Amino acid sequence: MKKTIIASLLLAYFSSGVVSAQAESLDLADTGSALNTSETWLTQGSQTGFKAWLPGLMKTFNALPEIAAQEARRTQAQYGIRAADQAIYNPELGVGYQNATDDTYSLGISQTIDWGDKRGAATRIAQLQAEVLLSDITLERSQMLASVIQALVEQSQSRKALDFQKQQLSSAKRSLYIAKQQLQVGDLSSVAIQLVQLDLASRAAEYAMAEQNSISADANVLMLLGDSETPFSGFIGALNVASISTQIDPELPALKSAYQQVMLTKLNAEQVKADTSADPTISLNAEREGEENKVGVGLSIPLQFRNNYSDTFAVASQGIAIAEQTYLAQERVLKQQQKKFYLAMPRLNERYQDWRELVLNSGQEAASGLALQWRAGDIETSVYLQSQRQLSTSYLAGLSLETALYTSWLEWMGASGQLETYLNTQLTASSEINHSGVELNSASAKY
């Protein structure tokens, strides 16, 4: 058997020249290179962390029009507080004249007193509304950041899959070239050639699908950031559960706004009570009738007989119960999301580590060994192609696991509102490390 293989290879060499030998050597060198390259891709994110891409992303993110609109809303809220803290009633000036036997001239000024403290109630509501707005913006920013980073993850993963399918297509083309050479010397049958051709067609189709997915991912990033070439290197090594808050309380950004809405409805009830209170009006009048001067003081109080506004106050009080139930509903949904995260994340991470050990560590050797055995004629073409397909499926399953890890982590961090705080912590840590490195370098330079 071995003598036949050696004779066939020699015959193929002398019949097809050096080009055939070079193609075969290239195929042997590239066998398993996709898995080897993928290992570099998958470890790169955990090595570089956030410092390589997060500062640039945050700069681009903060320059988005949506973020500028949030800043304008903050400024608007500050103006709202100042407007609410102004006096409710302005003084009224009255001038009168009567033409009679003795002409009468009158001048009066009146001022309504804010007896029910409408101004204080409005100011407290405006201040709380500003706090609600800040809480909403914090949650919005975390959710927007989660969407942006998820789009970058999908773009990165789709490009990995595209490069992998491109390598698989190139490998399939080289396998077909070598198979044709083996067919000429009688080492392969025409049926085996057809199998290799079918595999090549399948690889071409998979490469085309990967190209479509990559284009779609690029378009998503372009729509969110306005630039499809935003730097991103992944952070798979930073996806840990220990650094995430496990407490579901009103201070969590996702619940803080809902909790403040409950407080706001209570203030609204107080404002209704203040707005419907009977505020007295004091007036001072000066009058000249003929040769006689008159001075008068007046006091008027609204009489709330026809409408005591009890129903209006009842409506505001019922809003408190509605806000409390809304808060409890949001808390329940968030607790379910938290349970889902803490249930899925450890299991996904365990499967991912198993995949790294079983596929990345042994896949390269298996791919190279199978390629050598196929060329030596020790295994059938169908078995070889099936094994290659299994290795390809295993790698793509790893990409899917990695994407699922990112998605699970980003969904929870965005939904709970913790993402921006976490990223700012990473930025601070990176800047401190860089600053320490500069100081060490400066100290080394002195010596």
LUMZA-400018 format. One record per residue (C-alpha): x, y, z; residue number from 1; residue in three letters. Coordinates in Angstrom, 2 decimals. Layout:
      xx      yy      zz resi resn
       X       Y       Z  NUM  Ala
...
END
This chain:
      xx      yy      zz resi resn
    0.00    0.00    0.00    1  Met
    2.75    2.44    0.97    2  Lys
    4.78    1.61   -2.14    3  Lys
    1.73    2.35   -4.27    4  Thr
    1.21    5.70   -2.56    5  Ile
    4.88    6.66   -2.99    6  Ile
    4.85    5.67   -6.64    7  Ala
    1.63    7.62   -7.20    8  Ser
    3.04   10.72   -5.57    9  Leu
    6.22   10.51   -7.63   10  Leu
    4.19   10.05  -10.81   11  Leu
    1.99   13.02   -9.90   12  Ala
    5.04   15.12   -9.22   13  Tyr
    6.72   14.38  -12.54   14  Phe
    3.46   14.73  -14.47   15  Ser
    2.19   17.97  -12.96   16  Ser
    5.50   19.65  -12.03   17  Gly
    6.47   21.72   -9.04   18  Val
    3.08   23.53   -8.88   19  Val
    1.29   20.46   -7.56   20  Ser
    3.90   19.88   -4.88   21  Ala
    3.71   23.51   -3.78   22  Gln
   -0.08   23.38   -3.56   23  Ala
    0.07   20.26   -1.43   24  Glu
    2.68   21.75    0.89   25  Ser
    0.55   24.86    1.30   26  Leu
   -2.46   22.75    2.15   27  Asp
   -0.48   20.83    4.77   28  Leu
    0.82   24.07    6.27   29  Ala
   -2.66   25.59    6.44   30  Asp
   -4.38   22.52    7.83   31  Thr
   -5.96   23.60   11.12   32  Gly
   -4.80   27.18   10.65   33  Ser
   -8.36   28.41   11.04   34  Ala
   -8.58   26.87   14.49   35  Leu
   -5.15   28.21   15.37   36  Asn
   -6.13   31.70   14.25   37  Thr
   -9.43   31.46   16.08   38  Ser
   -7.59   30.75   19.32   39  Glu
   -5.71   34.02   18.88   40  Thr
   -8.99   35.82   18.24   41  Trp
  -10.69   34.36   21.26   42  Leu
   -7.83   35.07   23.67   43  Thr
   -7.19   38.56   22.36   44  Gln
  -10.28   40.03   24.04   45  Gly
   -9.31   38.78   27.48   46  Ser
   -5.72   40.02   27.09   47  Gln
   -6.36   43.56   25.88   48  Thr
   -9.46   44.14   28.03   49  Gly
  -11.16   47.51   27.76   50  Phe
   -8.23   49.88   27.51   51  Lys
   -7.66   49.27   23.79   52  Ala
  -11.12   50.31   22.60   53  Trp
  -13.33   51.63   25.41   54  Leu
  -12.00   55.24   25.54   55  Pro
  -12.55   55.70   21.81   56  Gly
  -15.99   54.13   21.99   57  Leu
  -17.08   56.36   24.86   58  Met
  -15.84   59.43   22.98   59  Lys
  -17.85   58.43   19.92   60  Thr
  -20.86   57.51   22.07   61  Phe
  -20.90   60.83   23.93   62  Asn
  -20.82   62.69   20.60   63  Ala
  -24.07   61.10   19.40   64  Leu
  -27.09   63.41   18.89   65  Pro
  -29.11   61.31   21.33   66  Glu
  -26.61   62.08   24.08   67  Ile
  -26.68   65.78   23.21   68  Ala
  -30.47   65.65   23.54   69  Ala
  -30.07   64.10   27.00   70  Gln
  -27.82   66.97   28.06   71  Glu
  -30.43   69.42   26.78   72  Ala
  -33.08   67.63   28.84   73  Arg
  -30.89   68.00   31.94   74  Arg
  -30.54   71.72   31.32   75  Thr
  -34.27   71.97   30.77   76  Gln
  -34.91   70.28   34.12   77  Ala
  -32.67   72.81   35.87   78  Gln
  -34.62   75.65   34.29   79  Tyr
  -37.81   73.92   35.42   80  Gly
  -36.63   74.02   39.04   81  Ile
  -35.82   77.71   38.78   82  Arg
  -39.19   78.45   37.19   83  Ala
  -41.08   76.53   39.88   84  Ala
  -39.27   78.42   42.63   85  Asp
  -40.77   81.73   41.55   86  Gln
  -43.65   83.52   43.25   87  Ala
  -47.09   82.18   42.35   88  Ile
  -48.99   85.48   42.48   89  Tyr
  -47.97   88.90   41.27   90  Asn
  -49.49   92.05   42.84   91  Pro
  -52.36   93.70   40.98   92  Glu
  -52.64   97.45   40.46   93  Leu
  -56.05   99.05   39.95   94  Gly
  -56.91  102.61   38.85   95  Val
  -60.48  104.06   38.76   96  Gly
  -62.31  107.27   37.88   97  Tyr
  -65.97  108.28   38.35   98  Gln
  -67.52  111.38   36.77   99  Asn
  -70.17  112.82   39.07  100  Ala
  -70.98  115.99   40.95  101  Thr
  -67.83  115.30   42.86  102  Asp
  -65.29  113.48   40.67  103  Asp
  -63.82  110.40   42.28  104  Thr
  -60.31  109.10   41.71  105  Tyr
  -59.18  105.74   43.10  106  Ser
  -55.90  103.83   43.24  107  Leu
  -55.60  100.34   44.63  108  Gly
  -53.10   97.50   44.93  109  Ile
  -53.88   93.92   45.90  110  Ser
  -51.79   90.83   46.58  111  Gln
  -52.91   87.23   46.87  112  Thr
  -51.04   85.31   49.55  113  Ile
  -49.77   81.80   48.81  114  Asp
  -51.39   80.45   51.96  115  Trp
  -51.44   76.84   50.71  116  Gly
  -47.70   76.87   49.79  117  Asp
  -48.24   76.28   46.08  118  Lys
  -44.74   77.53   45.38  119  Arg
  -43.12   75.06   47.78  120  Gly
  -45.11   72.14   46.35  121  Ala
  -44.22   73.09   42.77  122  Ala
  -40.53   73.44   43.67  123  Thr
  -40.39   70.05   45.37  124  Arg
  -42.07   68.43   42.36  125  Ile
  -39.69   70.10   39.92  126  Ala
  -36.70   68.93   41.94  127  Gln
  -37.97   65.37   42.08  128  Leu
  -38.84   65.45   38.38  129  Gln
  -35.23   66.44   37.70  130  Ala
  -34.04   63.47   39.76  131  Glu
  -36.42   61.17   37.86  132  Val
  -35.04   62.53   34.61  133  Leu
  -31.46   61.85   35.71  134  Leu
  -32.42   58.31   36.68  135  Ser
  -34.13   57.78   33.33  136  Asp
  -31.09   59.10   31.49  137  Ile
  -28.78   56.80   33.46  138  Thr
  -30.92   53.81   32.50  139  Leu
  -31.22   54.99   28.89  140  Glu
  -27.46   55.39   28.58  141  Arg
  -26.83   51.90   29.94  142  Ser
  -29.36   50.41   27.56  143  Gln
  -27.94   52.38   24.62  144  Met
  -24.40   51.31   25.52  145  Leu
  -25.57   47.70   25.73  146  Ala
  -27.09   47.96   22.25  147  Ser
  -23.96   49.59   20.83  148  Val
  -21.55   47.07   22.37  149  Ile
  -23.84   44.19   21.34  150  Gln
  -23.69   45.48   17.76  151  Ala
  -19.89   45.64   17.97  152  Leu
  -19.80   42.10   19.37  153  Val
  -21.97   40.81   16.54  154  Glu
  -19.79   42.64   14.03  155  Gln
  -16.65   41.12   15.52  156  Ser
  -18.14   37.64   15.66  157  Gln
  -19.46   37.84   12.11  158  Ser
  -16.02   38.87   10.87  159  Arg
  -14.44   35.94   12.69  160  Lys
  -16.96   33.62   11.05  161  Ala
  -16.32   35.28    7.68  162  Leu
  -12.54   34.82    7.94  163  Asp
  -13.03   31.24    9.07  164  Phe
  -15.34   30.43    6.16  165  Gln
  -12.90   32.10    3.78  166  Lys
  -10.11   29.85    5.05  167  Gln
  -12.39   26.84    4.77  168  Gln
  -13.21   27.75    1.19  169  Leu
   -9.53   28.14    0.32  170  Ser
   -8.78   24.81    1.96  171  Ser
  -11.60   23.15    0.03  172  Ala
  -10.21   24.56   -3.24  173  Lys
   -6.77   23.17   -2.47  174  Arg
   -8.27   19.82   -1.51  175  Ser
  -10.06   19.66   -4.85  176  Leu
   -6.83   20.52   -6.68  177  Tyr
   -4.93   17.75   -4.90  178  Ile
   -7.82   15.33   -5.38  179  Ala
   -7.69   15.93   -9.14  180  Lys
   -3.98   15.17   -9.09  181  Gln
   -4.66   11.96   -7.19  182  Gln
   -7.39   11.09   -9.69  183  Leu
   -4.85   11.29  -12.52  184  Gln
   -2.60    8.73  -10.85  185  Val
   -5.55    6.51   -9.90  186  Gly
   -5.53    7.05   -6.13  187  Asp
   -9.05    8.53   -6.05  188  Leu
  -12.26    7.59   -7.82  189  Ser
  -14.52    9.93   -9.73  190  Ser
  -17.11    9.56   -6.96  191  Val
  -14.61   10.88   -4.44  192  Ala
  -13.91   13.85   -6.71  193  Ile
  -17.61   14.59   -6.85  194  Gln
  -17.78   14.53   -3.05  195  Leu
  -14.93   17.02   -2.85  196  Val
  -16.65   19.22   -5.45  197  Gln
  -19.88   19.12   -3.47  198  Leu
  -17.98   20.08   -0.33  199  Asp
  -16.41   23.00   -2.21  200  Leu
  -19.86   24.16   -3.37  201  Ala
  -21.13   23.92    0.20  202  Ser
  -18.17   25.92    1.48  203  Arg
  -18.80   28.60   -1.14  204  Ala
  -22.43   28.87   -0.06  205  Ala
  -21.46   29.11    3.60  206  Glu
  -18.91   31.80    2.78  207  Tyr
  -21.61   33.76    0.93  208  Ala
  -23.95   33.50    3.94  209  Met
  -21.16   34.61    6.26  210  Ala
  -20.57   37.59    3.97  211  Glu
  -24.23   38.55    4.23  212  Gln
  -24.17   38.31    8.01  213  Asn
  -21.02   40.43    8.14  214  Ser
  -22.59   43.10    5.92  215  Ile
  -25.69   43.17    8.13  216  Ser
  -23.55   43.50   11.28  217  Ala
  -21.55   46.33    9.71  218  Asp
  -24.79   48.10    8.80  219  Ala
  -26.06   47.83   12.40  220  Asn
  -22.89   49.42   13.77  221  Val
  -23.08   52.10   11.09  222  Leu
  -26.66   52.93   12.06  223  Met
  -25.82   53.19   15.77  224  Leu
  -22.45   54.94   15.68  225  Leu
  -22.22   56.42   12.21  226  Gly
  -18.98   54.52   11.59  227  Asp
  -18.68   50.80   10.86  228  Ser
  -14.94   50.74   11.66  229  Glu
  -15.12   51.47   15.38  230  Thr
  -12.21   49.81   17.24  231  Pro
  -13.26   46.76   19.23  232  Phe
  -11.26   43.82   20.53  233  Ser
  -13.66   42.10   22.90  234  Gly
  -13.62   41.57   26.65  235  Phe
  -14.54   37.93   27.10  236  Ile
  -12.14   37.65   30.02  237  Gly
  -13.96   40.41   31.94  238  Ala
  -17.38   38.75   31.88  239  Leu
  -17.62   37.85   35.53  240  Asn
  -20.58   37.76   37.86  241  Val
  -18.74   38.68   41.05  242  Ala
  -18.40   42.38   40.16  243  Ser
  -22.13   42.80   39.49  244  Ile
  -24.57   43.97   42.12  245  Ser
  -26.91   41.21   43.26  246  Thr
  -29.20   43.50   45.22  247  Gln
  -32.58   44.43   43.81  248  Ile
  -33.41   47.62   45.67  249  Asp
  -34.79   51.07   44.84  250  Pro
  -31.25   52.42   44.37  251  Glu
  -30.64   50.17   41.38  252  Leu
  -30.84   52.42   38.27  253  Pro
  -33.52   50.26   36.67  254  Ala
  -35.80   50.72   39.71  255  Leu
  -34.73   54.14   40.95  256  Lys
  -36.91   55.99   38.46  257  Ser
  -39.97   53.85   39.27  258  Ala
  -39.42   54.38   42.99  259  Tyr
  -39.09   58.12   42.45  260  Gln
  -42.34   58.04   40.47  261  Gln
  -44.07   56.77   43.63  262  Val
  -42.63   59.69   45.57  263  Met
  -43.65   62.02   42.76  264  Leu
  -47.29   60.93   42.92  265  Thr
  -47.28   61.67   46.64  266  Lys
  -45.96   65.15   45.94  267  Leu
  -48.58   65.56   43.23  268  Asn
  -51.26   64.82   45.81  269  Ala
  -49.75   67.49   48.04  270  Glu
  -49.69   69.91   45.13  271  Gln
  -53.36   69.25   44.38  272  Val
  -54.13   70.02   48.00  273  Lys
  -52.08   73.22   47.77  274  Ala
  -53.57   74.28   44.43  275  Asp
  -57.13   73.83   45.67  276  Thr
  -56.55   75.66   48.95  277  Ser
  -58.35   78.98   49.51  278  Ala
  -55.70   81.68   49.23  279  Asp
  -56.74   85.06   50.67  280  Pro
  -56.21   88.35   48.87  281  Thr
  -55.28   91.54   50.69  282  Ile
  -55.95   94.89   49.03  283  Ser
  -55.08   98.50   49.83  284  Leu
  -57.12  101.30   48.28  285  Asn
  -56.66  105.11   48.15  286  Ala
  -59.58  107.25   46.94  287  Glu
  -60.27  110.96   46.49  288  Arg
  -63.88  112.05   46.26  289  Glu
  -64.20  115.78   45.75  290  Gly
  -62.16  117.38   48.48  291  Glu
  -62.18  114.27   50.66  292  Glu
  -59.41  111.64   50.77  293  Asn
  -60.20  108.03   51.69  294  Lys
  -58.00  105.04   52.50  295  Val
  -59.29  101.48   52.68  296  Gly
  -58.00   97.96   53.39  297  Val
  -59.71   94.85   52.06  298  Gly
  -59.52   91.10   52.53  299  Leu
  -61.16   88.50   50.32  300  Ser
  -61.24   84.74   50.80  301  Ile
  -62.66   82.26   48.24  302  Pro
  -65.62   80.29   49.56  303  Leu
  -65.35   76.70   48.42  304  Gln
  -69.01   75.79   48.87  305  Phe
  -69.95   74.64   45.39  306  Arg
  -66.73   72.69   44.83  307  Asn
  -64.50   71.55   47.68  308  Asn
  -62.21   69.65   45.27  309  Tyr
  -62.43   66.41   47.24  310  Ser
  -62.82   64.34   44.08  311  Asp
  -59.76   65.98   42.54  312  Thr
  -57.73   65.06   45.61  313  Phe
  -59.12   61.50   45.49  314  Ala
  -57.89   61.13   41.89  315  Val
  -54.40   62.25   42.92  316  Ala
  -54.42   59.88   45.88  317  Ser
  -55.38   56.97   43.64  318  Gln
  -52.34   57.77   41.48  319  Gly
  -50.15   56.81   44.45  320  Ile
  -51.58   53.29   44.48  321  Ala
  -51.10   52.99   40.72  322  Ile
  -47.45   54.11   40.95  323  Ala
  -46.76   51.66   43.78  324  Glu
  -48.17   48.73   41.81  325  Gln
  -46.19   49.83   38.74  326  Thr
  -43.03   49.81   40.81  327  Tyr
  -43.79   46.33   42.15  328  Leu
  -44.42   45.10   38.60  329  Ala
  -41.09   46.48   37.37  330  Gln
  -39.34   44.99   40.38  331  Glu
  -40.84   41.59   39.62  332  Arg
  -39.73   41.74   35.97  333  Val
  -36.23   42.79   36.98  334  Leu
  -35.98   39.96   39.50  335  Lys
  -36.95   37.48   36.77  336  Gln
  -34.31   38.95   34.48  337  Gln
  -31.76   38.63   37.27  338  Gln
  -32.68   34.98   37.87  339  Lys
  -32.36   34.30   34.15  340  Lys
  -28.91   35.91   34.08  341  Phe
  -27.55   34.09   37.12  342  Tyr
  -28.98   30.84   35.78  343  Leu
  -27.61   31.18   32.25  344  Ala
  -24.25   32.89   32.73  345  Met
  -22.43   30.19   34.77  346  Pro
  -23.71   27.40   32.54  347  Arg
  -22.73   29.22   29.35  348  Leu
  -19.29   29.96   30.78  349  Asn
  -18.81   26.31   31.75  350  Glu
  -19.74   25.11   28.26  351  Arg
  -17.46   27.74   26.77  352  Tyr
  -14.47   26.59   28.82  353  Gln
  -15.17   22.98   27.86  354  Asp
  -15.26   24.01   24.21  355  Trp
  -11.93   25.81   24.47  356  Arg
  -10.26   22.76   25.97  357  Glu
  -11.80   20.18   23.63  358  Leu
  -11.86   22.07   20.33  359  Val
   -9.13   24.71   20.37  360  Leu
   -6.53   22.55   22.09  361  Asn
   -7.10   19.34   20.14  362  Ser
   -8.82   20.56   16.98  363  Gly
   -5.64   21.73   15.26  364  Gln
   -3.85   18.41   15.73  365  Glu
   -6.93   16.48   14.63  366  Ala
   -7.33   18.57   11.47  367  Ala
   -3.67   18.17   10.50  368  Ser
   -3.68   14.42   11.21  369  Gly
   -6.84   13.79    9.22  370  Leu
   -5.49   15.72    6.25  371  Ala
   -2.30   13.64    6.24  372  Leu
   -4.24   10.39    6.53  373  Gln
   -6.52   11.34    3.65  374  Trp
   -3.59   12.14    1.37  375  Arg
   -1.96    8.86    2.34  376  Ala
   -5.13    7.00    1.45  377  Gly
   -5.67    5.69    4.99  378  Asp
   -9.20    7.12    5.26  379  Ile
  -11.99    7.51    2.75  380  Glu
  -12.77   10.88    1.22  381  Thr
  -16.28   10.86    2.69  382  Ser
  -14.87   10.26    6.17  383  Val
  -12.32   13.04    5.72  384  Tyr
  -14.91   15.51    4.50  385  Leu
  -17.24   14.58    7.34  386  Gln
  -14.49   15.12    9.89  387  Ser
  -13.69   18.51    8.38  388  Gln
  -17.35   19.41    8.57  389  Arg
  -17.44   18.38   12.23  390  Gln
  -14.44   20.57   13.03  391  Leu
  -16.07   23.50   11.23  392  Ser
  -19.30   22.98   13.15  393  Thr
  -17.37   22.81   16.41  394  Ser
  -15.64   26.12   15.76  395  Tyr
  -18.86   27.89   14.80  396  Leu
  -20.49   26.48   17.93  397  Ala
  -17.72   28.13   19.94  398  Gly
  -18.43   31.46   18.26  399  Leu
  -22.10   31.02   19.10  400  Ser
  -21.23   30.30   22.74  401  Leu
  -19.04   33.37   22.92  402  Glu
  -21.79   35.54   21.44  403  Thr
  -24.30   34.09   23.90  404  Ala
  -21.99   34.99   26.80  405  Leu
  -21.71   38.57   25.59  406  Tyr
  -25.46   38.81   24.96  407  Thr
  -26.44   37.45   28.38  408  Ser
  -24.05   39.79   30.18  409  Trp
  -24.95   42.89   28.16  410  Leu
  -28.69   42.29   28.41  411  Glu
  -28.58   42.17   32.19  412  Trp
  -26.13   45.05   32.61  413  Met
  -28.19   47.21   30.25  414  Gly
  -31.57   46.26   31.73  415  Ala
  -30.40   46.83   35.30  416  Ser
  -28.69   50.13   34.42  417  Gly
  -25.27   49.09   35.75  418  Gln
  -23.36   49.05   32.48  419  Leu
  -22.15   52.65   32.27  420  Glu
  -21.01   52.63   35.91  421  Thr
  -19.11   49.41   35.30  422  Tyr
  -17.46   50.76   32.13  423  Leu
  -16.50   54.00   33.88  424  Asn
  -14.87   51.90   36.60  425  Thr
  -12.89   50.05   33.94  426  Gln
  -11.83   53.35   32.37  427  Leu
  -10.68   54.65   35.74  428  Thr
   -8.75   51.46   36.45  429  Ala
   -7.08   51.59   33.03  430  Ser
   -6.08   55.23   33.49  431  Ser
   -4.63   54.48   36.94  432  Glu
   -2.63   51.57   35.53  433  Ile
   -1.34   53.72   32.69  434  Asn
   -0.45   56.51   35.13  435  His
    1.42   54.04   37.34  436  Ser
    3.25   52.74   34.30  437  Gly
    4.33   56.25   33.34  438  Val
    5.64   56.87   36.85  439  Glu
    7.57   53.59   36.82  440  Leu
    9.06   54.41   33.44  441  Asn
   10.06   57.86   34.67  442  Ser
   11.65   56.39   37.77  443  Ala
   13.55   53.85   35.65  444  Ser
   14.77   56.61   33.38  445  Ala
   16.30   58.42   36.38  446  Lys
   18.43   55.39   37.21  447  Tyr
END
